[in-house]
């Protein structure tokens, strides 16, 4: 059964750090190009960072130099390390395949709240 389980969110002060994890269960996600997304309150979901099947990464401008995407193929797990967090990073963070849309399966996400 295909499943995505995100974890690691929490409440942190501005300038703090967190590491998010996403366990991908099922063959659909194994070795796939994956991505982290986030959805802030009252806003649409946005792409934060993709990672290709060969582990090449890219980041949206607002998180460049602060977020780091990595993966452990053996564990079928992807990670997002968040440094120097800002209040505008507050959102529910999700992982999924690159190009996933509302018609695709989504996990429950993990909430990151950054206080000023």
N, C-alpha and C positions, 0 to 999 in steps of 0.2 A: 504494500500500500504506500502510495506516495504521500510524504508528509514533510513539512518544514517546521522546525521548532526553534524559535528565536529566544535568546535569554541574555542576561547581563545588564539590562537597563537598570535605571535607578535615579535617585535624586542627588545631584551634585551641585556644588557652587561653581560659578563662572571661573574658568581657568583650570577646572578639575579634569579628570580623565576617567574613561570607562573602556572596557573591552566587551564588545558584543559577540555572541556566538550564534551560529545557525547550523543545526544538525539537519542534514538532508537525508531522508529515508526513502528508499525506492530507487529503481534504476533510472527513472526519468531525469534525476538530477546528477547522477554520477558522471563526473568529468565534464559536466556541462559548463558553458559560459554562464556565470552567475552575476548577480548584482545585489547591492544594498539599495533599498529605497527608504523614504521616510514620508510621513504625512503629519504635518503640523495641524493643530486645532483650527478648523475652519478653512483649511487649504487642501488643494489637491495633492495627491501622492506625487513625489518627484524622485527622479533617479539621483542617487548620491554617488555611487561608484560601481562600475562594472569590473569584472575580472574574467578574462578569457580562459578557455580550457588549457592554455599554455601559461597561465598565471600572469599575463600582462594586464596591468591595471590602468585606470584613468579616474579622475575625480572631477566633480563639479567645482567651479572656481571658488565658491564660498567655503569649501572644506580643504582645498589644496594646502598641503603643508601641515595640516592638523589631523587628518584622518588617514589611516593606513589599512588597506584591505589585504588579507592573506587567506590561505586555505591549506587544509591538511587533507590531501587526497585519500590517505589511508583511512581517515576517520569520516570522510565525506562531510567535512565541516568547514565552513567559512567563518572568518572573523573580521571584525571591524574595530580597530583601535581608535578611540577618539581622544585627542589631546586638546588642551586649551579650549575647552568647551565654552560656548557662548549661549546666552539665553535664546537666541534665534535658532539654536540647534534642537530646542525642545520639540519633540515629535515622537510618534510611534515608528520604530524602525523595523523594516521587514527585509528578508532576503527572498530572492526568487530568481528564475531564469532571466537572462537579458531579454527585454522585449515583452515581458509578462504584462498582461492587461487585466481589466476587470473580469474578463471571462475565464481567466485562469484560476487555479487553486492558489490560495494565499494562506499562510500561517497566521497565528494570532498577533505576531509582532511582539516587540518589547519596548516599553515606554522609557524614554530618556527625558528627564526634566532638569533643566539647568536654571538655577536661581541666580539672580544678579546680586 
